[in-house]
Amino acid sequence: MTAHDADPPAALPASDELVRALYAELRDVASRERWRLGNAQTLQTTALISETWLKLHKVEAWQDRNHFLRAAAIAMRQVLVDAARERHAAKRGGGLADLTLSIAERVPTGSDDELLRVDEALRRLQALEPRLAQVVECRFFAGYSEAETARVLDIGERTVRRDWLKAKAWLYVELSPDSA
């Protein structure tokens, strides 16, 4: 069998095709995040999905479905953080609010300041432990389950569970009022 006899690799769908095919799933994720946030100042589901789509449609092709969903988690984080930064910049005065223990478990509902602190901490975590930061992006910002996160990152569910516990502990220490 020569190289010419082998079937050529199947072309991956273009970005627009994949976004259309997975739009319902992205909408479910965005809706779940809106519900989890519970903050009236946060983007509406349609705005969140639209902003995410604008970031995703620029990519020419995707490696696979998991590559796309991983990028969607990153895009949602960027959209949520950018919106919080805009609102924060528009406010006058005010310092950072104290964080609760639950900050490492969910996207904060209290303030944009908290979301920005989480993003900064996540940047530090990315430099130390990239995979832990990826797990946080999937679980924290995109609201993926352990199984979805494992599939998107191509790791085992037990690894996701372990990494999620490590990342939450690290974030808790980083975000505690004593470390500020």
Residue, then its C-alpha position, 0 to 999 in steps of 0.5 A: m500500500t502506497a501513500h497514494d492508496a491511503d484515504p485522505p484525511a476527512a476535511l473538518p467542518a469550517s467554523d461557521e458549519l461547526v458553530r451552526a451544528l453546535y449552536a444549540e449546545l452552546r446556547d444550553v451552556a450559555s443559558r446554564e451560565r446565566w442561570r448560575l450567575g444570577n446577576a442582572q448585570t451579566l450579559q443576557t444568554t443571547a448576548l453571551i452566545s453572540e459574543t462567543w460566536l464572534k470569537l469562534h467564527k474567526v477560526e478557519a477550521w477545527q481539529d474536532r468537536n472537542h477542540f471547538l468546545r474547548a475554544a468555546a469555554i475560553a471564549m465565554r471566559q473572555v466575554l464574561v471577563d471583558a464585560a465585567r471589566e467594562r462595567h468595572a471601568a465605568k464605576r467610580g471608586g470602590g475597593l475590592a469586596d471580600l470573597t466568600l468560601s464559595i468563590a472557588e466553587r462557582v462564578p461569583t454573583g456578587s460583583d465584577d470585582e470578584l470576577l476580575r480577581v478570579d480571572e487574574a488568579l487564573r492567569r497566575l494558575q495558567a503560568l504554574e499549572p496549565r491543565l488546572a487552569q483549563v479545568v477551571e475554564c471548563r468547569f467554572f466559566a463554561g459550566y461543563s460537567e466532569a464528563e464534558t470537561a474530561r471529553v473536551l480536554d481528552i483526560g479521564e474524569r478522575t483526573v478532572r475531579r482531582d485537578w478541580l479539587k486542586a484548582k479550587a484549593w489553590l484559588y481559595v488560597e489565592l483569593s482569600p482576603d489574607s492573600a490580597 
